[in-house]
Each structure stands twice: as C-alpha cells, then as structure tokens.
C-alpha cells in the first residue's frame, strides 16, 4: 500500500510538472466591442431631408449688397437639421451639409454661366417666346456637356451618394467624397 501511495504522489507531481492537471478556472470576460457613436435618429432624418433638398436645388445665389440670398426651402431644411443636432458630431455633419450646399450653388452658378455663354455663341438670345425657351434648353443641354460641368457634376453625385449612405447608417464619419478642394477647377 505504501508503494501505491508513493506511486500516486509521483504521478501527481509528474502530471503537475508537465501541466496535465486541470488548470484553475479563471473568469473570462467577454471581449467588449468598441462602441461606435451614432447619429440620433431625429438628426439623421433631418439631415437626410436637408441633403435631398440640396440635391434638388437648381437655384443660383442672389447677391444683394452684403447678403447672399439662397433658396428658402433648402436653407430651412439645413436649419432644421442644425436645430436637431445636439452633439459635436451632429454639428460637424451640419457644417458638412452647408459646405455641400455651397458646392451645389457653385455648380448651379457655373452651369448658368456656361448656358449663357452657349446662348451668346449661337445667337440664340435673339429669339423670343417658345423659340427662346427651346433655345435656352438647347444651350443648357450643351452646357452640361462641358468637361468642367461634367467633372463638377460627377463630384457632387459621388458626394450625395456617400453622404446619403453615411446618414442612413447613422455614422458620425464625415463622408470622404464630400471633401472639396475649393482651389481645384
């Protein structure tokens, strides 16, 4: 019996030395996922409505003295998003909406200028009535074919798509396609 106890002790020590005993259970905490900040539902909805208003806006700014007048409906939609934005991320998103609106107004202004130039180049300005409307439509169509106008249009389209996806995902990351270089032609 003495040999059996000695054998058992040797086996136990050997097993312990080679790590074959049951390890002591440690409490395992589940890995915490990084909590991503999200835009509030109210803000995302308001910002999405503002983005759609900007996207539909075909107006050009009206400069009167020291003020610049813009489309009231678009500006009200942006203002509504601004009011519903309470966090720093939402305020940054509203600032991005305003920057996109400036880009949209610049696009509209460039398109109007190119349309006028096409009208003048082809003597379409001398028409009146229905012919004038048709001539203006033809000039506007030619203006959209200008490389500068096409490049601006593509950049805005990419921005609108990226911004839309960002808002629908409630992401706080500013849309990368909406970073415009104002010096880029």
LOTORBA-337031 format. One record per residue (C-alpha): residue number from 0; residue in three letters; x, y, z. Coordinates in Angstrom, 3 decimals, decimal comma. Layout:
BEGIN
+-----+-----+----------+----------+----------+
!   k !   r !        u !        v !        w !
+-----+-----+----------+----------+----------+
! NUM ! ALA !        X !        Y !        Z !
...
+-----+-----+----------+----------+----------+
***
This chain:
BEGIN
+-----+-----+----------+----------+----------+
!   k !   r !        u !        v !        w !
+-----+-----+----------+----------+----------+
!   0 ! UNK !    0,000 !    0,000 !    0,000 !
!   1 ! UNK !    2,905 !    2,269 !    0,770 !
!   2 ! UNK !    4,179 !    1,810 !   -2,794 !
!   3 ! UNK !    0,778 !    2,664 !   -4,221 !
!   4 ! UNK !    0,687 !    5,969 !   -2,308 !
!   5 ! UNK !    4,236 !    6,787 !   -3,381 !
!   6 ! UNK !    3,364 !    5,941 !   -6,990 !
!   7 ! UNK !    0,267 !    8,099 !   -6,833 !
!   8 ! UNK !    2,286 !   11,009 !   -5,406 !
!   9 ! UNK !    4,958 !   10,651 !   -8,117 !
!  10 ! UNK !    2,292 !   10,501 !  -10,843 !
!  11 ! UNK !    0,578 !   13,569 !   -9,417 !
!  12 ! UNK !    3,839 !   15,533 !   -9,230 !
!  13 ! UNK !    4,854 !   14,457 !  -12,716 !
!  14 ! UNK !    1,485 !   15,381 !  -14,157 !
!  15 ! UNK !    1,643 !   18,746 !  -12,402 !
!  16 ! UNK !    5,118 !   19,383 !  -13,723 !
!  17 ! UNK !    4,017 !   18,779 !  -17,298 !
!  18 ! UNK !    0,811 !   20,771 !  -16,928 !
!  19 ! UNK !   -1,544 !   17,867 !  -17,327 !
!  20 ! UNK !   -3,660 !   18,705 !  -14,341 !
!  21 ! UNK !   -6,827 !   20,670 !  -14,700 !
!  22 ! UNK !   -5,968 !   24,363 !  -14,698 !
!  23 ! UNK !   -7,623 !   26,613 !  -12,223 !
!  24 ! UNK !  -10,583 !   28,276 !  -13,945 !
!  25 ! UNK !  -10,111 !   31,973 !  -14,392 !
!  26 ! UNK !  -13,041 !   34,259 !  -15,001 !
!  27 ! UNK !  -13,143 !   35,016 !  -18,684 !
!  28 ! UNK !  -14,747 !   38,321 !  -19,534 !
!  29 ! UNK !  -16,268 !   38,572 !  -22,963 !
!  30 ! UNK !  -14,353 !   40,898 !  -25,251 !
!  31 ! UNK !  -16,039 !   44,249 !  -25,365 !
!  32 ! UNK !  -16,734 !   45,621 !  -28,781 !
!  33 ! UNK !  -15,816 !   49,217 !  -29,288 !
!  34 ! UNK !  -18,970 !   51,236 !  -29,014 !
!  35 ! UNK !  -19,341 !   53,342 !  -32,092 !
!  36 ! UNK !  -21,052 !   56,654 !  -31,749 !
!  37 ! UNK !  -24,054 !   57,045 !  -33,971 !
!  38 ! UNK !  -26,116 !   59,974 !  -35,106 !
!  39 ! UNK !  -29,502 !   60,247 !  -33,420 !
!  40 ! UNK !  -32,490 !   59,091 !  -35,453 !
!  41 ! UNK !  -34,070 !   62,563 !  -35,367 !
!  42 ! UNK !  -30,894 !   64,224 !  -36,563 !
!  43 ! UNK !  -30,237 !   61,653 !  -39,296 !
!  44 ! UNK !  -33,764 !   62,111 !  -40,638 !
!  45 ! UNK !  -33,475 !   65,918 !  -40,634 !
!  46 ! UNK !  -30,030 !   65,811 !  -42,221 !
!  47 ! UNK !  -31,220 !   63,381 !  -44,904 !
!  48 ! UNK !  -34,119 !   65,708 !  -45,755 !
!  49 ! UNK !  -31,654 !   68,603 !  -45,972 !
!  50 ! UNK !  -29,359 !   66,585 !  -48,222 !
!  51 ! UNK !  -32,260 !   65,765 !  -50,559 !
!  52 ! UNK !  -33,243 !   69,457 !  -50,646 !
!  53 ! UNK !  -29,665 !   70,392 !  -51,567 !
!  54 ! UNK !  -29,580 !   67,707 !  -54,238 !
!  55 ! UNK !  -32,811 !   69,002 !  -55,843 !
!  56 ! UNK !  -31,866 !   72,695 !  -55,592 !
!  57 ! UNK !  -31,280 !   74,151 !  -59,046 !
!  58 ! UNK !  -31,206 !   77,773 !  -57,897 !
!  59 ! UNK !  -28,297 !   80,155 !  -58,014 !
!  60 ! UNK !  -27,446 !   82,527 !  -55,181 !
!  61 ! UNK !  -28,714 !   86,089 !  -55,436 !
!  62 ! UNK !  -26,133 !   88,586 !  -54,223 !
!  63 ! UNK !  -27,711 !   91,770 !  -52,884 !
!  64 ! UNK !  -25,283 !   94,144 !  -51,233 !
!  65 ! UNK !  -23,642 !   92,384 !  -48,313 !
!  66 ! UNK !  -26,083 !   89,468 !  -48,282 !
!  67 ! UNK !  -26,336 !   86,321 !  -50,322 !
!  68 ! UNK !  -29,867 !   85,037 !  -50,768 !
!  69 ! UNK !  -30,401 !   81,319 !  -51,360 !
!  70 ! UNK !  -33,384 !   79,040 !  -51,829 !
!  71 ! UNK !  -35,543 !   79,382 !  -48,709 !
!  72 ! UNK !  -36,739 !   75,757 !  -48,681 !
!  73 ! UNK !  -33,220 !   74,348 !  -48,870 !
!  74 ! UNK !  -31,919 !   76,710 !  -46,202 !
!  75 ! UNK !  -34,860 !   75,857 !  -43,909 !
!  76 ! UNK !  -34,108 !   72,138 !  -44,301 !
!  77 ! UNK !  -30,457 !   72,706 !  -43,370 !
!  78 ! UNK !  -31,534 !   74,881 !  -40,432 !
!  79 ! UNK !  -33,903 !   72,133 !  -39,225 !
!  80 ! UNK !  -31,011 !   69,671 !  -39,219 !
!  81 ! UNK !  -28,891 !   72,202 !  -37,349 !
!  82 ! UNK !  -31,569 !   72,607 !  -34,671 !
!  83 ! UNK !  -31,969 !   68,852 !  -34,199 !
!  84 ! UNK !  -28,197 !   68,333 !  -33,974 !
!  85 ! UNK !  -27,108 !   68,299 !  -30,344 !
!  86 ! UNK !  -23,749 !   66,525 !  -30,314 !
!  87 ! UNK !  -20,426 !   67,737 !  -31,688 !
!  88 ! UNK !  -20,589 !   65,032 !  -34,365 !
!  89 ! UNK !  -24,019 !   66,213 !  -35,477 !
!  90 ! UNK !  -22,847 !   69,835 !  -35,571 !
!  91 ! UNK !  -19,878 !   68,754 !  -37,716 !
!  92 ! UNK !  -22,262 !   66,912 !  -40,032 !
!  93 ! UNK !  -24,375 !   70,084 !  -40,361 !
!  94 ! UNK !  -21,245 !   72,060 !  -41,239 !
!  95 ! UNK !  -20,546 !   69,450 !  -43,938 !
!  96 ! UNK !  -24,119 !   69,879 !  -45,244 !
!  97 ! UNK !  -23,514 !   73,627 !  -45,523 !
!  98 ! UNK !  -20,252 !   73,007 !  -47,400 !
!  99 ! UNK !  -22,042 !   70,671 !  -49,808 !
! 100 ! UNK !  -24,716 !   73,323 !  -50,329 !
! 101 ! UNK !  -22,043 !   75,885 !  -51,220 !
! 102 ! UNK !  -20,638 !   73,397 !  -53,748 !
! 103 ! UNK !  -24,111 !   72,845 !  -55,194 !
! 104 ! UNK !  -24,634 !   76,606 !  -55,550 !
! 105 ! UNK !  -21,237 !   76,942 !  -57,240 !
! 106 ! UNK !  -22,177 !   74,144 !  -59,653 !
! 107 ! UNK !  -25,515 !   75,838 !  -60,415 !
! 108 ! UNK !  -23,758 !   79,169 !  -60,975 !
! 109 ! UNK !  -21,205 !   77,587 !  -63,318 !
! 110 ! UNK !  -23,952 !   75,801 !  -65,239 !
! 111 ! UNK !  -25,913 !   79,024 !  -65,633 !
! 112 ! UNK !  -22,804 !   80,843 !  -66,858 !
! 113 ! UNK !  -21,983 !   78,119 !  -69,395 !
! 114 ! UNK !  -25,598 !   78,117 !  -70,601 !
! 115 ! UNK !  -25,474 !   81,881 !  -71,121 !
! 116 ! UNK !  -22,188 !   81,583 !  -72,995 !
! 117 ! UNK !  -23,677 !   78,912 !  -75,285 !
! 118 ! UNK !  -26,706 !   81,107 !  -75,924 !
! 119 ! UNK !  -24,481 !   84,052 !  -76,844 !
! 120 ! UNK !  -22,169 !   81,947 !  -79,018 !
! 121 ! UNK !  -25,024 !   80,671 !  -81,134 !
! 122 ! UNK !  -27,065 !   83,887 !  -81,302 !
! 123 ! UNK !  -29,913 !   82,134 !  -79,525 !
! 124 ! UNK !  -30,558 !   85,205 !  -77,377 !
! 125 ! UNK !  -32,372 !   86,961 !  -80,251 !
! 126 ! UNK !  -35,344 !   84,578 !  -80,107 !
! 127 ! UNK !  -38,470 !   85,227 !  -78,085 !
! 128 ! UNK !  -41,411 !   83,221 !  -76,780 !
! 129 ! UNK !  -41,426 !   79,470 !  -77,313 !
! 130 ! UNK !  -38,368 !   79,664 !  -79,535 !
! 131 ! UNK !  -36,436 !   81,392 !  -76,749 !
! 132 ! UNK !  -37,386 !   78,657 !  -74,279 !
! 133 ! UNK !  -36,310 !   75,993 !  -76,765 !
! 134 ! UNK !  -33,069 !   77,849 !  -77,496 !
! 135 ! UNK !  -32,339 !   78,138 !  -73,773 !
! 136 ! UNK !  -32,994 !   74,418 !  -73,307 !
! 137 ! UNK !  -30,605 !   73,595 !  -76,153 !
! 138 ! UNK !  -27,927 !   75,850 !  -74,699 !
! 139 ! UNK !  -28,376 !   74,298 !  -71,242 !
! 140 ! UNK !  -28,023 !   70,821 !  -72,718 !
! 141 ! UNK !  -24,784 !   71,821 !  -74,460 !
! 142 ! UNK !  -23,527 !   73,418 !  -71,245 !
! 143 ! UNK !  -23,931 !   70,127 !  -69,357 !
! 144 ! UNK !  -21,570 !   68,547 !  -71,890 !
! 145 ! UNK !  -18,733 !   70,909 !  -70,958 !
! 146 ! UNK !  -15,870 !   68,980 !  -69,264 !
! 147 ! UNK !  -15,770 !   71,366 !  -66,291 !
! 148 ! UNK !  -19,514 !   70,998 !  -65,685 !
! 149 ! UNK !  -19,345 !   67,217 !  -66,080 !
! 150 ! UNK !  -16,464 !   66,992 !  -63,588 !
! 151 ! UNK !  -18,346 !   69,098 !  -61,032 !
! 152 ! UNK !  -21,482 !   67,032 !  -61,574 !
! 153 ! UNK !  -19,634 !   63,750 !  -61,025 !
! 154 ! UNK !  -18,034 !   65,037 !  -57,820 !
! 155 ! UNK !  -21,391 !   66,198 !  -56,486 !
! 156 ! UNK !  -23,091 !   62,920 !  -57,434 !
! 157 ! UNK !  -20,402 !   60,950 !  -55,580 !
! 158 ! UNK !  -20,742 !   63,250 !  -52,593 !
! 159 ! UNK !  -24,539 !   62,903 !  -52,485 !
! 160 ! UNK !  -24,307 !   59,100 !  -52,666 !
! 161 ! UNK !  -21,631 !   58,943 !  -49,934 !
! 162 ! UNK !  -23,464 !   61,419 !  -47,688 !
! 163 ! UNK !  -26,754 !   59,545 !  -48,140 !
! 164 ! UNK !  -25,144 !   56,230 !  -47,161 !
! 165 ! UNK !  -23,452 !   57,857 !  -44,165 !
! 166 ! UNK !  -26,695 !   59,326 !  -42,859 !
! 167 ! UNK !  -28,690 !   56,139 !  -43,422 !
! 168 ! UNK !  -26,041 !   54,203 !  -41,463 !
! 169 ! UNK !  -26,219 !   56,851 !  -38,713 !
! 170 ! UNK !  -22,428 !   57,078 !  -38,957 !
! 171 ! UNK !  -20,577 !   60,014 !  -37,460 !
! 172 ! UNK !  -17,749 !   59,767 !  -40,000 !
! 173 ! UNK !  -17,799 !   62,678 !  -42,405 !
! 174 ! UNK !  -18,305 !   61,467 !  -45,987 !
! 175 ! UNK !  -14,918 !   61,337 !  -47,695 !
! 176 ! UNK !  -16,379 !   62,055 !  -51,149 !
! 177 ! UNK !  -17,614 !   65,402 !  -49,850 !
! 178 ! UNK !  -14,220 !   66,880 !  -49,079 !
! 179 ! UNK !  -13,872 !   69,526 !  -51,749 !
! 180 ! UNK !  -10,754 !   71,415 !  -52,674 !
! 181 ! UNK !  -12,048 !   74,894 !  -53,419 !
! 182 ! UNK !   -8,937 !   75,653 !  -55,458 !
! 183 ! UNK !   -9,475 !   72,659 !  -57,739 !
! 184 ! UNK !  -11,011 !   73,570 !  -61,070 !
+-----+-----+----------+----------+----------+
***
